[in-house]
Amino acid sequence: MIAKLLLIWGVAALSLTMLAQSQYDPLADEYVIPSDSRRVTSLDDGKVYLDPATDPLSIAPLTRPLDTEHTWEYLEKVRSWNYNSPGAAAAGQGLAGTWRFELTDSTLRHLNLQLLQNQDVVYGRGTATVGGVTQSATASGTVYNGVLYLDVVSPENLMLYKCSFALTEDYLSGNYFAFDEMGRSWNGTATGRRN
């Protein structure tokens, strides 16, 4: 019986030794699999340095924001806008022409703009008159769901007027927000008539 126990004990010790030998790496002193990719050792002095810019878990590509320009949802939405079709008509197609806008808050401001339209994009140039002083102005905006969103900039005094108008054929009405170079802002009502 003791012989059987010694034989079983010997087989167990031998199998454990063989298992340990299979995990033995003869290059273990020279080659170490790093547990933290931020750890860098110096060949000269054997010191360990940590690089805080390195991703310890190697998941940096997974944490980057998605590129919305190439997701299938975005591409399907852009395809449905029909930008590339030559006959695509946008709402408010008749905005091209000369317009006179009045922006009213505590001061009356006049904008005389020559507007052009390409599908739902509106742009142009003209003048802005405030308190009897006339300066040049540029405009750009879009038409979306029956509303004209128009930004007008007067470059001489760095004024920005962000206007939104409900669309009708020859009359526009809505409101605006103004921003000046001093960091002030205010709002008011806005109307526009085609000349």
N, CA, C and O of each residue as an XYZ file, in Angstrom:
780
protein
N       0.825     -1.189      0.000
C       0.000      0.000      0.000
C       0.872      1.257      0.000
O       0.579      2.237     -0.685
N       1.954      1.202      0.789
C       2.844      2.344      0.865
C       3.524      2.544     -0.482
O       3.797      3.673     -0.889
N       3.790      1.465     -1.152
C       4.429      1.561     -2.460
C       3.508      2.278     -3.445
O       3.947      3.093     -4.257
N       2.222      1.952     -3.347
C       1.254      2.622     -4.230
C       1.185      4.115     -3.923
O       1.124      4.935     -4.839
N       1.194      4.466     -2.656
C       1.139      5.876     -2.274
C       2.405      6.605     -2.723
O       2.338      7.739     -3.196
N       3.566      5.946     -2.571
C       4.800      6.565     -3.037
C       4.801      6.709     -4.553
O       5.308      7.699     -5.081
N       4.236      5.728     -5.259
C       4.159      5.813     -6.714
C       3.240      6.957     -7.146
O       3.572      7.699     -8.071
N       2.098      7.104     -6.492
C       1.159      8.196     -6.816
C       1.805      9.545     -6.499
O       1.694     10.495     -7.274
N       2.492      9.616     -5.332
C       3.168     10.849     -4.958
C       4.274     11.191     -5.954
O       4.439     12.360     -6.299
N       5.016     10.225     -6.413
C       6.092     10.424     -7.387
C       5.553     10.884     -8.739
O       6.137     11.763     -9.373
N       4.435     10.291     -9.184
C       3.828     10.704    -10.456
C       3.313     12.135    -10.342
O       3.469     12.921    -11.276
N       2.711     12.478     -9.225
C       2.203     13.842     -9.037
C       3.354     14.844     -9.017
O       3.259     15.906     -9.633
N       4.439     14.517     -8.317
C       5.588     15.424     -8.266
C       6.226     15.571     -9.634
O       6.642     16.665    -10.015
N       6.306     14.474    -10.373
C       6.880     14.529    -11.707
C       6.020     15.355    -12.660
O       6.549     16.131    -13.455
N       4.692     15.193    -12.585
C       3.811     15.967    -13.475
C       3.850     17.451    -13.121
O       3.792     18.297    -14.013
N       3.947     17.777    -11.833
C       4.055     19.184    -11.450
C       5.386     19.770    -11.892
O       5.451     20.931    -12.295
N       6.438     18.982    -11.821
C       7.741     19.445    -12.269
C       7.735     19.663    -13.772
O       8.292     20.648    -14.255
N       7.110     18.755    -14.521
C       7.022     18.908    -15.976
C       6.192     20.143    -16.337
O       6.520     20.870    -17.274
N       5.113     20.370    -15.581
C       4.276     21.556    -15.819
C       5.077     22.820    -15.545
O       4.971     23.795    -16.289
N       5.863     22.812    -14.503
C       6.691     23.969    -14.181
C       7.756     24.180    -15.239
O       8.056     25.323    -15.583
N       8.337     23.105    -15.767
C       9.343     23.222    -16.816
C       8.743     23.769    -18.105
O       9.423     24.474    -18.851
N       7.483     23.454    -18.377
C       6.871     23.958    -19.610
C       6.642     25.456    -19.545
O       6.544     26.107    -20.586
N       6.554     26.023    -18.338
C       6.371     27.456    -18.195
C       7.684     28.201    -18.004
O       7.699     29.430    -17.945
N       8.763     27.480    -17.909
C      10.071     28.101    -17.727
C      10.522     28.742    -19.037
O      10.443     28.120    -20.097
N      10.993     29.982    -18.963
C      11.483     30.701    -20.143
C      12.972     30.924    -19.960
O      13.384     31.642    -19.048
N      13.796     30.308    -20.827
C      15.236     30.486    -20.645
C      15.701     31.923    -20.888
O      16.798     32.289    -20.467
N      14.887     32.745    -21.561
C      15.258     34.130    -21.825
C      14.656     35.100    -20.816
O      14.636     36.309    -21.045
N      14.171     34.573    -19.710
C      13.423     35.398    -18.759
C      14.231     36.546    -18.204
O      13.670     37.598    -17.896
N      15.534     36.377    -18.067
C      16.345     37.455    -17.523
C      16.496     38.604    -18.517
O      16.656     39.754    -18.110
N      16.447     38.305    -19.813
C      16.649     39.331    -20.830
C      15.344     39.872    -21.404
O      15.298     41.007    -21.879
N      14.314     39.091    -21.364
C      13.057     39.492    -21.998
C      11.945     39.471    -20.977
O      11.635     38.420    -20.416
N      11.340     40.618    -20.729
C      10.255     40.724    -19.775
C       9.056     41.329    -20.482
O       9.165     42.376    -21.120
N       7.932     40.680    -20.371
C       6.702     41.242    -20.933
C       6.232     42.321    -19.973
O       5.925     42.025    -18.818
N       6.169     43.575    -20.432
C       5.806     44.649    -19.489
C       4.340     44.556    -19.099
O       3.469     44.289    -19.926
N       4.098     44.781    -17.833
C       2.727     44.765    -17.343
C       2.073     46.135    -17.542
O       0.847     46.244    -17.552
N       2.872     47.150    -17.696
C       2.370     48.504    -17.898
C       3.159     49.109    -19.056
O       4.377     49.259    -18.960
N       2.477     49.460    -20.153
C       3.184     49.958    -21.331
C       3.782     51.344    -21.117
O       4.532     51.834    -21.961
N       3.452     51.979    -19.988
C       4.048     53.280    -19.695
C       5.456     53.145    -19.129
O       6.211     54.118    -19.112
N       5.825     51.931    -18.659
C       7.130     51.711    -18.041
C       8.184     51.574    -19.122
O       8.042     50.767    -20.041
N       9.225     52.352    -19.013
C      10.348     52.309    -19.937
C      11.612     52.211    -19.098
O      11.805     52.994    -18.168
N      12.477     51.247    -19.424
C      13.725     51.120    -18.681
C      14.860     51.696    -19.503
O      14.842     51.652    -20.733
N      15.829     52.226    -18.820
C      17.012     52.772    -19.464
C      18.059     51.673    -19.584
O      18.277     50.915    -18.640
N      18.699     51.587    -20.727
C      19.748     50.584    -20.917
C      21.009     50.945    -20.152
O      21.794     50.061    -19.807
N      21.217     52.219    -19.881
C      22.448     52.662    -19.236
C      22.439     52.432    -17.731
O      23.372     51.844    -17.183
N      21.379     52.898    -17.058
C      21.408     52.855    -15.602
C      20.380     51.901    -14.993
O      20.323     51.773    -13.770
N      19.577     51.237    -15.801
C      18.620     50.276    -15.279
C      17.449     50.883    -14.543
O      16.697     50.159    -13.890
N      17.272     52.180    -14.625
C      16.151     52.829    -13.946
C      14.874     52.640    -14.753
O      14.917     52.438    -15.967
N      13.732     52.709    -14.061
C      12.429     52.578    -14.697
C      11.795     53.963    -14.760
O      11.681     54.652    -13.746
N      11.387     54.360    -15.953
C      10.735     55.648    -16.145
C       9.301     55.412    -16.594
O       9.020     54.460    -17.322
N       8.396     56.279    -16.157
C       7.004     56.197    -16.582
C       6.722     57.315    -17.563
O       7.017     58.480    -17.295
N       6.148     56.955    -18.704
C       5.742     57.939    -19.706
C       4.244     58.167    -19.548
O       3.460     57.305    -19.944
N       3.811     59.310    -18.976
C       2.378     59.515    -18.717
C       1.560     59.690    -19.985
O       0.335     59.572    -19.939
N       2.200     59.969    -21.121
C       1.453     60.170    -22.361
C       1.074     58.853    -23.026
O       0.235     58.842    -23.926
N       1.671     57.749    -22.604
C       1.387     56.455    -23.205
C       0.111     55.881    -22.600
O      -0.152     56.041    -21.408
N      -0.660     55.224    -23.421
C      -1.914     54.619    -22.993
C      -1.620     53.278    -22.321
O      -1.191     52.353    -23.012
N      -1.829     53.122    -20.998
C      -1.452     51.880    -20.323
C      -2.290     50.684    -20.763
O      -1.804     49.554    -20.720
N      -3.521     50.899    -21.182
C      -4.383     49.792    -21.577
C      -4.479     49.623    -23.088
O      -5.161     48.715    -23.563
N      -3.813     50.476    -23.842
C      -3.841     50.437    -25.311
C      -5.261     50.531    -25.862
O      -5.617     49.836    -26.813
N      -6.065     51.400    -25.253
C      -7.434     51.568    -25.737
C      -7.680     52.951    -26.306
O      -8.832     53.341    -26.500
N      -6.616     53.704    -26.580
C      -6.783     55.059    -27.098
C      -7.611     55.101    -28.383
O      -8.448     55.995    -28.515
N      -7.424     54.183    -29.338
C      -8.259     54.259    -30.540
C      -9.745     54.073    -30.258
O     -10.585     54.571    -31.007
N     -10.073     53.364    -29.187
C     -11.474     53.135    -28.855
C     -12.123     54.350    -28.206
O     -13.346     54.486    -28.231
N     -11.317     55.234    -27.625
C     -11.874     56.379    -26.917
C     -11.924     57.637    -27.754
O     -12.418     58.662    -27.283
N     -11.429     57.594    -28.982
C     -11.508     58.769    -29.842
C     -12.954     58.987    -30.261
O     -13.695     58.017    -30.424
N     -13.380     60.253    -30.443
C     -14.752     60.494    -30.900
C     -14.941     59.962    -32.312
O     -14.009     59.921    -33.114
N     -16.160     59.560    -32.589
C     -16.471     59.043    -33.914
C     -16.359     60.141    -34.959
O     -16.665     61.300    -34.682
N     -15.932     59.787    -36.125
C     -15.866     60.707    -37.255
C     -17.252     60.742    -37.884
O     -17.626     59.824    -38.614
N     -18.021     61.800    -37.606
C     -19.408     61.860    -38.090
C     -19.490     61.967    -39.592
O     -20.546     61.703    -40.167
N     -18.418     62.342    -40.240
C     -18.450     62.478    -41.691
C     -18.548     61.131    -42.391
O     -18.908     61.077    -43.567
N     -18.232     60.035    -41.690
C     -18.191     58.748    -42.350
C     -19.099     57.694    -41.717
O     -19.019     56.526    -42.097
N     -19.947     58.058    -40.780
C     -20.884     57.088    -40.249
C     -22.018     56.907    -41.235
O     -22.354     57.832    -41.975
N     -22.602     55.738    -41.253
C     -23.644     55.467    -42.250
C     -24.877     56.325    -42.008
O     -25.576     56.675    -42.960
N     -25.161     56.673    -40.748
C     -26.325     57.519    -40.493
C     -26.133     58.902    -41.115
O     -27.046     59.456    -41.729
N     -24.928     59.447    -40.943
C     -24.642     60.767    -41.497
C     -24.689     60.736    -43.030
O     -25.274     61.624    -43.652
N     -24.079     59.721    -43.633
C     -24.058     59.642    -45.091
C     -25.467     59.467    -45.653
O     -25.786     60.027    -46.702
N     -26.314     58.696    -44.966
C     -27.707     58.549    -45.428
C     -28.454     59.878    -45.343
O     -29.235     60.211    -46.235
N     -28.216     60.640    -44.271
C     -28.887     61.930    -44.122
C     -28.439     62.904    -45.208
O     -29.268     63.594    -45.800
N     -27.128     62.967    -45.475
C     -26.617     63.858    -46.506
C     -27.162     63.455    -47.868
O     -27.525     64.316    -48.670
N     -27.222     62.155    -48.135
C     -27.742     61.674    -49.414
C     -29.212     62.101    -49.591
O     -29.647     62.367    -50.712
N     -29.969     62.164    -48.493
C     -31.379     62.546    -48.601
C     -31.573     64.043    -48.828
O     -32.676     64.467    -49.174
N     -30.525     64.860    -48.643
C     -30.636     66.305    -48.846
C     -30.610     66.701    -50.313
O     -30.958     67.837    -50.638
N     -30.215     65.815    -51.203
C     -30.194     66.061    -52.647
C     -29.345     67.269    -53.025
O     -29.746     68.062    -53.876
N     -28.190     67.416    -52.410
C     -27.308     68.519    -52.766
C     -26.784     68.393    -54.190
O     -26.573     69.396    -54.873
N     -26.577     67.164    -54.630
C     -25.937     66.968    -55.926
C     -26.907     66.951    -57.095
O     -26.476     66.934    -58.248
N     -28.193     66.954    -56.827
C     -29.130     66.930    -57.943
C     -29.302     68.342    -58.482
O     -29.584     69.256    -57.707
N     -29.140     68.553    -59.806
C     -29.118     69.905    -60.357
C     -30.448     70.637    -60.239
O     -30.459     71.867    -60.219
N     -31.545     69.939    -60.163
C     -32.833     70.632    -60.122
C     -33.438     70.733    -58.753
O     -34.618     71.063    -58.634
N     -32.675     70.461    -57.703
C     -33.230     70.483    -56.357
C     -33.598     71.906    -55.962
O     -32.758     72.804    -56.015
N     -34.816     72.108    -55.578
C     -35.291     73.445    -55.196
C     -35.446     73.512    -53.691
O     -35.981     72.585    -53.082
N     -34.998     74.563    -53.098
C     -35.117     74.770    -51.660
C     -36.309     75.676    -51.385
O     -36.764     76.420    -52.253
N     -36.805     75.591    -50.138
C     -37.888     76.473    -49.738
C     -37.387     77.909    -49.755
O     -36.256     78.165    -49.344
N     -38.179     78.827    -50.209
C     -37.775     80.219    -50.264
C     -36.780     80.479    -51.375
O     -35.847     81.264    -51.202
N     -36.964     79.829    -52.519
C     -36.016     79.954    -53.621
C     -35.933     81.388    -54.139
O     -34.938     81.748    -54.769
N     -36.939     82.207    -53.895
C     -36.960     83.544    -54.460
C     -36.360     84.622    -53.581
O     -36.853     85.749    -53.617
N     -35.330     84.354    -52.795
C     -34.736     85.374    -51.924
C     -33.691     86.227    -52.632
O     -33.261     87.246    -52.091
N     -33.276     85.832    -53.824
C     -32.281     86.624    -54.539
C     -32.876     87.969    -54.923
O     -34.015     88.056    -55.382
N     -32.079     89.021    -54.725
C     -32.538     90.361    -55.057
C     -32.030     91.379    -54.048
O     -31.204     91.066    -53.191
N     -32.540     92.608    -54.163
C     -32.140     93.696    -53.278
C     -33.160     93.810    -52.149
O     -34.364     93.893    -52.392
N     -32.666     93.812    -50.922
C     -33.523     93.866    -49.742
C     -33.097     95.018    -48.843
O     -31.924     95.387    -48.777
N     -34.107     95.583    -48.140
C     -33.864     96.616    -47.130
C     -34.400     96.089    -45.808
O     -35.588     95.797    -45.674
N     -33.509     95.974    -44.841
C     -33.877     95.450    -43.526
C     -33.845     96.572    -42.499
O     -33.010     97.473    -42.570
N     -34.768     96.505    -41.543
C     -34.765     97.417    -40.402
C     -34.627     96.590    -39.142
O     -35.437     95.703    -38.873
N     -33.587     96.889    -38.368
C     -33.341     96.228    -37.099
C     -33.656     97.226    -35.993
O     -33.056     98.298    -35.923
N     -34.599     96.866    -35.132
C     -35.104     97.819    -34.150
C     -34.880     97.298    -32.737
O     -35.298     96.192    -32.393
N     -34.214     98.112    -31.928
C     -34.159     97.937    -30.478
C     -34.268     99.342    -29.921
O     -35.272    100.003    -30.187
N     -33.315     99.835    -29.177
C     -33.358    101.233    -28.737
C     -32.874    102.151    -29.856
O     -33.103    103.360    -29.804
N     -32.209    101.592    -30.867
C     -31.706    102.342    -32.014
C     -32.215    101.675    -33.279
O     -32.337    100.451    -33.336
N     -32.513    102.480    -34.293
C     -32.952    101.941    -35.580
C     -31.733    101.750    -36.483
O     -30.943    102.671    -36.690
N     -31.602    100.556    -37.003
C     -30.491    100.235    -37.904
C     -31.067     99.808    -39.242
O     -32.077     99.105    -39.289
N     -30.426    100.232    -40.342
C     -30.867     99.870    -41.685
C     -29.778     99.047    -42.365
O     -28.596     99.384    -42.301
N     -30.190     97.975    -43.009
C     -29.288     97.160    -43.812
C     -29.824     97.132    -45.233
O     -30.977     96.760    -45.452
N     -29.017     97.514    -46.185
C     -29.368     97.403    -47.601
C     -28.461     96.325    -48.190
O     -27.248     96.512    -48.286
N     -29.058     95.186    -48.587
C     -28.265     94.046    -49.016
C     -28.710     93.539    -50.381
O     -29.903     93.475    -50.676
N     -27.749     93.187    -51.192
C     -27.986     92.468    -52.449
C     -27.741     90.998    -52.125
O     -26.603     90.600    -51.873
N     -28.810     90.184    -52.130
C     -28.698     88.787    -51.752
C     -28.735     87.879    -52.973
O     -29.421     88.158    -53.956
N     -27.996     86.806    -52.892
C     -28.007     85.734    -53.883
C     -28.406     84.458    -53.164
O     -28.251     84.346    -51.948
N     -28.927     83.485    -53.930
C     -29.324     82.228    -53.312
C     -28.931     81.075    -54.212
O     -29.154     81.104    -55.422
N     -28.337     80.054    -53.598
C     -28.015     78.806    -54.278
C     -28.594     77.688    -53.424
O     -28.042     77.354    -52.375
N     -29.696     77.115    -53.867
C     -30.470     76.129    -53.119
C     -30.862     76.718    -51.773
O     -31.629     77.680    -51.736
N     -30.357     76.169    -50.648
C     -30.754     76.706    -49.349
C     -29.699     77.637    -48.746
O     -29.811     78.016    -47.580
N     -28.685     78.006    -49.515
C     -27.634     78.916    -49.041
C     -27.908     80.313    -49.577
O     -28.146     80.496    -50.771
N     -27.872     81.306    -48.676
C     -28.112     82.699    -49.034
C     -26.866     83.499    -48.643
O     -26.312     83.303    -47.561
N     -26.431     84.398    -49.526
C     -25.258     85.219    -49.239
C     -25.347     86.508    -50.034
O     -26.093     86.601    -51.009
N     -24.579     87.502    -49.608
C     -24.597     88.768    -50.327
C     -23.763     89.825    -49.630
O     -22.998     89.548    -48.706
N     -23.944     91.065    -50.116
C     -23.214     92.187    -49.541
C     -24.051     93.440    -49.707
O     -25.044     93.462    -50.435
N     -23.617     94.498    -49.002
C     -24.349     95.753    -49.055
C     -23.805     96.727    -48.040
O     -22.598     96.806    -47.814
N     -24.729     97.484    -47.417
C     -24.325     98.492    -46.441
C     -25.160     98.375    -45.176
O     -26.288     97.882    -45.193
N     -24.570     98.843    -44.072
C     -25.265     98.935    -42.788
C     -25.193    100.382    -42.338
O     -24.115    100.976    -42.308
N     -26.355    100.960    -41.984
C     -26.420    102.354    -41.550
C     -26.915    102.396    -40.114
O     -28.000    101.904    -39.802
N     -26.099    102.994    -39.237
C     -26.457    103.145    -37.828
C     -26.163    104.580    -37.438
O     -25.021    105.026    -37.546
N     -27.174    105.310    -36.986
C     -26.991    106.693    -36.547
C     -26.433    107.602    -37.626
O     -25.653    108.504    -37.320
N     -26.806    107.395    -38.860
C     -26.347    108.229    -39.955
C     -24.992    107.838    -40.525
O     -24.546    108.440    -41.501
N     -24.324    106.846    -39.943
C     -23.024    106.384    -40.438
C     -23.246    105.103    -41.242
O     -23.797    104.123    -40.742
N     -22.798    105.139    -42.510
C     -22.967    103.988    -43.398
C     -21.632    103.280    -43.583
O     -20.612    103.906    -43.871
N     -21.662    101.948    -43.411
C     -20.471    101.119    -43.572
C     -20.825     99.886    -44.396
O     -21.999     99.546    -44.547
N     -19.808     99.221    -44.925
C     -20.054     98.034    -45.730
C     -20.518     96.874    -44.841
O     -20.275     96.861    -43.635
N     -21.187     95.908    -45.464
C     -21.684     94.743    -44.737
C     -21.687     93.539    -45.672
O     -21.897     93.673    -46.877
N     -21.452     92.371    -45.103
C     -21.563     91.115    -45.840
C     -22.563     90.228    -45.129
O     -22.783     90.365    -43.925
N     -23.170     89.312    -45.881
C     -24.203     88.459    -45.306
C     -24.019     87.028    -45.787
O     -23.591     86.787    -46.916
N     -24.347     86.090    -44.921
C     -24.397     84.676    -45.292
C     -25.400     83.994    -44.387
O     -25.579     84.377    -43.231
N     -26.049     82.981    -44.927
C     -27.032     82.272    -44.126
C     -27.611     81.080    -44.851
O     -27.163     80.703    -45.933
N     -28.622     80.494    -44.227
C     -29.280     79.319    -44.780
C     -30.787     79.440    -44.605
O     -31.284     80.186    -43.762
N     -31.493     78.680    -45.432
C     -32.935     78.554    -45.308
C     -33.217     77.149    -44.799
O     -32.744     76.170    -45.377
N     -33.992     77.044    -43.713
C     -34.300     75.743    -43.155
C     -35.706     75.785    -42.561
O     -36.010     76.631    -41.720
N     -36.553     74.870    -43.005
C     -37.936     74.748    -42.509
C     -38.693     76.069    -42.542
O     -39.367     76.417    -41.573
N     -38.593     76.802    -43.633
C     -39.349     78.037    -43.779
C     -38.805     79.212    -43.007
O     -39.497     80.217    -42.845
N     -37.554     79.107    -42.517
C     -36.941     80.196    -41.753
C     -35.608     80.534    -42.425
O     -34.828     79.648    -42.774
N     -35.369     81.836    -42.597
C     -34.083     82.318    -43.106
C     -33.215     82.693    -41.913
O     -33.568     83.577    -41.133
N     -32.084     82.019    -41.775
C     -31.098     82.349    -40.749
C     -29.983     83.118    -41.451
O     -29.250     82.546    -42.258
N     -29.851     84.408    -41.150
C     -28.934     85.281    -41.867
C     -27.993     85.959    -40.885
O     -28.433     86.600    -39.931
N     -26.695     85.813    -41.125
C     -25.666     86.500    -40.336
C     -25.125     87.645    -41.173
O     -24.670     87.439    -42.299
N     -25.174     88.854    -40.624
C     -24.672     90.040    -41.319
C     -23.515     90.596    -40.507
O     -23.641     90.811    -39.301
N     -22.376     90.832    -41.174
C     -21.185     91.344    -40.508
C     -20.815     92.675    -41.133
O     -20.748     92.802    -42.356
N     -20.575     93.676    -40.279
C     -20.043     94.949    -40.717
C     -18.578     94.971    -40.308
O     -18.275     95.179    -39.133
N     -17.648     94.758    -41.261
C     -16.242     94.570    -40.885
C     -15.549     95.812    -40.326
O     -14.598     95.673    -39.558
N     -15.994     97.030    -40.685
C     -15.306     98.224    -40.201
C     -15.405     98.371    -38.687
O     -14.423     98.727    -38.035
N     -16.566     98.103    -38.130
C     -16.713     98.235    -36.680
C     -16.936     96.880    -35.994
O     -17.319     96.829    -34.825
N     -16.695     95.788    -36.722
C     -16.783     94.427    -36.182
C     -18.113     94.167    -35.479
O     -18.144     93.747    -34.322
N     -19.194     94.419    -36.183
C     -20.539     94.151    -35.670
C     -21.070     92.886    -36.333
O     -20.885     92.678    -37.533
N     -21.727     92.050    -35.549
C     -22.377     90.846    -36.068
C     -23.846     90.905    -35.704
O     -24.204     91.094    -34.542
N     -24.695     90.742    -36.708
C     -26.141     90.660    -36.509
C     -26.576     89.258    -36.917
O     -26.452     88.883    -38.083
N     -27.083     88.482    -35.963
C     -27.588     87.136    -36.241
C     -29.109     87.227    -36.304
O     -29.783     87.366    -35.283
N     -29.632     87.144    -37.527
C     -31.058     87.357    -37.757
C     -31.748     86.039    -38.097
O     -31.149     85.146    -38.696
N     -32.998     85.934    -37.710
C     -33.844     84.826    -38.156
C     -35.184     85.416    -38.582
O     -35.808     86.180    -37.845
N     -35.618     85.041    -39.804
C     -36.828     85.604    -40.405
C     -37.767     84.490    -40.829
O     -37.331     83.459    -41.342
N     -39.058     84.701    -40.615
C     -40.071     83.830    -41.204
C     -40.198     84.204    -42.680
O     -40.242     85.384    -43.028
N     -40.255     83.193    -43.538
C     -40.240     83.447    -44.982
C     -41.629     83.730    -45.532
O     -42.577     82.986    -45.277
N     -41.737     84.815    -46.289
C     -42.873     85.078    -47.164
C     -42.275     85.571    -48.475
O     -41.053     85.629    -48.607
N     -43.104     85.923    -49.435
C     -42.568     86.223    -50.760
C     -41.722     87.487    -50.808
O     -40.577     87.432    -51.257
N     -42.249     88.628    -50.357
C     -41.510     89.878    -50.445
C     -41.352     90.579    -49.109
O     -40.930     91.735    -49.070
N     -41.682     89.905    -48.005
C     -41.610     90.518    -46.687
C     -41.063     89.484    -45.707
O     -41.510     88.337    -45.681
N     -40.101     89.903    -44.912
C     -39.507     89.033    -43.896
C     -39.682     89.672    -42.533
O     -39.495     90.880    -42.388
N     -40.037     88.884    -41.534
C     -40.153     89.419    -40.172
C     -39.572     88.399    -39.206
O     -39.678     87.188    -39.404
N     -38.946     88.932    -38.143
C     -38.348     88.050    -37.157
C     -37.633     88.825    -36.083
O     -38.093     89.886    -35.662
N     -36.514     88.304    -35.639
C     -35.744     88.970    -34.586
C     -34.263     88.820    -34.880
O     -33.873     88.122    -35.817
N     -33.443     89.478    -34.077
C     -31.997     89.415    -34.271
C     -31.292     89.557    -32.939
O     -31.839     90.081    -31.969
N     -30.061     89.075    -32.923
C     -29.131     89.284    -31.822
C     -27.915     89.978    -32.400
O     -27.428     89.595    -33.464
N     -27.415     91.003    -31.708
C     -26.260     91.766    -32.182
C     -25.107     91.603    -31.198
O     -25.302     91.503    -29.987
N     -23.890     91.579    -31.763
C     -22.671     91.453    -30.964
C     -21.673     92.476    -31.487
O     -21.475     92.595    -32.696
N     -21.035     93.222    -30.565
C     -20.057     94.217    -31.015
C     -18.657     93.843    -30.547
O     -18.469     92.857    -29.834
N     -17.676     94.647    -30.959
C     -16.275     94.353    -30.656
C     -15.934     94.513    -29.181
O     -14.897     94.017    -28.742
N     -16.763     95.183    -28.412
C     -16.514     95.385    -26.986
C     -17.047     94.223    -26.137
O     -16.896     94.227    -24.915
N     -17.672     93.225    -26.789
C     -18.224     92.091    -26.059
C     -19.658     92.282    -25.623
O     -20.212     91.423    -24.937
N     -20.276     93.391    -26.006
C     -21.680     93.624    -25.640
C     -22.586     92.874    -26.607
O     -22.197     92.578    -27.737
N     -23.784     92.574    -26.157
C     -24.783     91.952    -27.026
C     -26.165     92.467    -26.642
O     -26.407     92.853    -25.498
N     -27.065     92.466    -27.621
C     -28.440     92.890    -27.409
C     -29.287     92.242    -28.486
O     -28.768     91.623    -29.415
N     -30.583     92.390    -28.352
C     -31.482     91.811    -29.346
C     -32.615     92.787    -29.653
O     -32.800     93.800    -28.978
N     -33.355     92.445    -30.684
C     -34.464     93.294    -31.102
C     -35.263     92.608    -32.201
O     -35.064     91.429    -32.495
N     -36.170     93.368    -32.800
C     -36.985     92.846    -33.889
C     -36.386     93.242    -35.228
O     -35.666     94.235    -35.330
N     -36.689     92.458    -36.247
C     -36.131     92.727    -37.579
C     -37.207     92.497    -38.625
O     -37.989     91.550    -38.540
N     -37.233     93.382    -39.613
C     -38.126     93.235    -40.763
C     -37.325     93.486    -42.024
O     -36.311     94.183    -42.001
N     -37.785     92.916    -43.117
C     -37.118     93.124    -44.378
C     -38.114     93.183    -45.512
O     -39.095     92.440    -45.528
N     -37.860     94.078    -46.476
C     -38.713     94.221    -47.657
C     -37.835     94.187    -48.896
O     -36.725     94.719    -48.918
N     -38.364     93.550    -49.918
C     -37.657     93.526    -51.181
C     -37.839     94.875    -51.873
O     -38.952     95.398    -51.930
N     -36.750     95.438    -52.398
C     -36.825     96.728    -53.132
C     -37.284     96.480    -54.543
O     -37.414     97.422    -55.325
